[in-house]
Amino acid sequence: MKKSLFLTAIATLFALSACNKLSTDPQMPCSGNCIFALTKAKGTITYLNCFDRFAIKSMLSNEPGAQPIYGLPDELDDQMEVEGLAVEFSAAYRSNQLTPTFFDESIESGSIFQVHLAEIKPD
C-alpha cells in the first residue's frame, strides 16, 4: 500500500514537472481549460480537410518516434492560411471540442487541440 502511494506521488510529480516545462513564459498563461502553452514554438500551417480548417502542425518533442500535434486556432489571419507556411507562434492549447466532418485515419484524434494564439508570424 505504501509502495503504491509512493509510486503515485512520484508519477504525479513527474507529470507536473513535464507540464511546467511546456508553459514557462509568464506572458503566455495557461489557466482555466488550458492544458499547456507553447511560447515561440515552430510550426507549419496545414489544412485539415476533416475539419475544413487550417491548423498549426508542430512537435512537442524531438525524440525519435514523436508524433506531431495539430492546433486549430480560434482565429487565424487570412495571410497565414497558406499550406506549408513555416511559422513561429505562442499559444495556449485546450481540448478539442470541434466535430470533424469525417474521420481522418492519418491523424490521431488525441493529437488535435484547439488553440488561442497570443502571436503568430512567418518564420
C-alpha positions as CSV (number, residue, x, y, z in Angstrom):
1,M,0.0,0.0,0.0
2,K,2.8,2.5,1.0
3,K,4.7,1.5,-2.1
4,S,1.7,2.2,-4.3
5,L,1.2,5.6,-2.7
6,F,4.9,6.4,-3.2
7,L,4.8,5.5,-6.9
8,T,1.6,7.5,-7.4
9,A,3.3,10.5,-5.8
10,I,6.4,10.2,-7.9
11,A,4.3,9.8,-11.1
12,T,2.3,12.9,-10.1
13,L,5.4,15.0,-9.5
14,F,6.8,13.8,-12.9
15,A,3.6,14.8,-14.7
16,L,3.5,18.2,-13.1
17,S,7.1,18.9,-13.9
18,A,6.5,17.9,-17.5
19,C,3.6,20.3,-17.7
20,N,5.6,23.2,-16.3
21,K,8.2,22.7,-19.0
22,L,5.6,23.4,-21.6
23,S,4.4,26.7,-20.0
24,T,7.4,28.6,-18.8
25,D,6.7,32.1,-20.1
26,P,4.6,34.3,-17.8
27,Q,3.4,36.3,-20.8
28,M,1.6,33.1,-22.1
29,P,-0.5,32.0,-19.1
30,C,-2.1,28.6,-19.0
31,S,-5.2,28.7,-16.9
32,G,-8.8,27.7,-17.0
33,N,-9.3,25.0,-19.6
34,C,-5.8,25.3,-20.9
35,I,-3.8,22.0,-21.0
36,F,-0.4,23.5,-21.9
37,A,1.1,26.6,-23.6
38,L,3.9,26.9,-26.1
39,T,6.0,30.1,-26.5
40,K,8.0,31.0,-29.6
41,A,7.3,27.5,-31.0
42,K,8.0,26.5,-34.6
43,G,5.3,25.0,-36.7
44,T,3.8,24.7,-40.2
45,I,0.4,25.7,-41.4
46,T,-1.5,22.8,-42.7
47,Y,-5.1,22.3,-43.9
48,L,-7.1,19.7,-42.1
49,N,-9.8,18.5,-44.5
50,C,-11.6,16.6,-41.8
51,F,-12.3,20.0,-40.0
52,D,-12.4,22.2,-43.1
53,R,-9.9,24.5,-41.3
54,F,-6.3,25.4,-41.2
55,A,-4.2,24.2,-38.3
56,I,-0.7,24.6,-37.0
57,K,1.3,21.4,-37.1
58,S,4.1,21.3,-34.5
59,M,6.2,19.0,-32.4
60,L,6.3,18.8,-28.6
61,S,9.5,16.7,-28.7
62,N,12.4,15.9,-31.0
63,E,12.6,12.4,-29.7
64,P,12.6,9.6,-32.3
65,G,9.1,8.4,-32.9
66,A,7.5,11.6,-31.6
67,Q,4.2,12.4,-33.2
68,P,3.1,15.9,-34.4
69,I,0.3,17.8,-32.7
70,Y,-2.3,20.0,-34.5
71,G,-3.6,23.2,-33.1
72,L,-6.9,24.6,-34.6
73,P,-6.7,28.3,-33.9
74,D,-9.8,30.1,-32.7
75,E,-8.9,32.8,-35.2
76,L,-6.3,32.9,-37.9
77,D,-5.4,35.8,-40.1
78,D,-6.1,35.1,-43.8
79,Q,-2.5,35.9,-44.6
80,M,-1.4,32.9,-42.5
81,E,-3.8,30.5,-44.3
82,V,-1.0,29.2,-46.6
83,E,-0.4,25.5,-46.8
84,G,3.2,24.7,-45.8
85,L,3.9,28.2,-44.4
86,A,6.6,27.9,-41.6
87,V,5.5,30.0,-38.6
88,E,6.7,30.9,-35.1
89,F,3.9,31.2,-32.6
90,S,2.8,31.4,-29.0
91,A,-0.4,29.7,-28.0
92,A,-2.5,28.2,-25.2
93,Y,-3.7,24.7,-26.0
94,R,-7.0,23.2,-24.8
95,S,-9.0,20.0,-25.6
96,N,-10.6,19.9,-29.0
97,Q,-14.4,20.3,-28.8
98,L,-14.9,20.7,-32.6
99,T,-16.6,17.9,-34.5
100,P,-14.8,16.7,-37.7
101,T,-16.9,16.4,-40.9
102,F,-15.3,12.9,-41.3
103,F,-12.8,10.7,-39.5
104,D,-9.2,11.0,-40.9
105,E,-7.3,7.8,-40.0
106,S,-3.9,9.5,-40.8
107,I,-4.3,11.8,-37.8
108,E,-4.5,10.6,-34.2
109,S,-7.5,12.3,-32.6
110,G,-5.6,12.8,-29.4
111,S,-3.1,15.0,-31.2
112,I,-5.7,17.6,-32.2
113,F,-6.3,20.6,-30.0
114,Q,-7.9,24.0,-30.1
115,V,-5.6,26.9,-29.5
116,H,-5.8,30.5,-28.5
117,L,-3.0,32.3,-30.3
118,A,-1.1,35.1,-28.5
119,E,1.1,35.7,-31.5
120,I,2.0,34.2,-34.8
121,K,4.4,35.3,-37.6
122,P,6.0,33.7,-40.6
123,D,9.3,32.1,-39.7
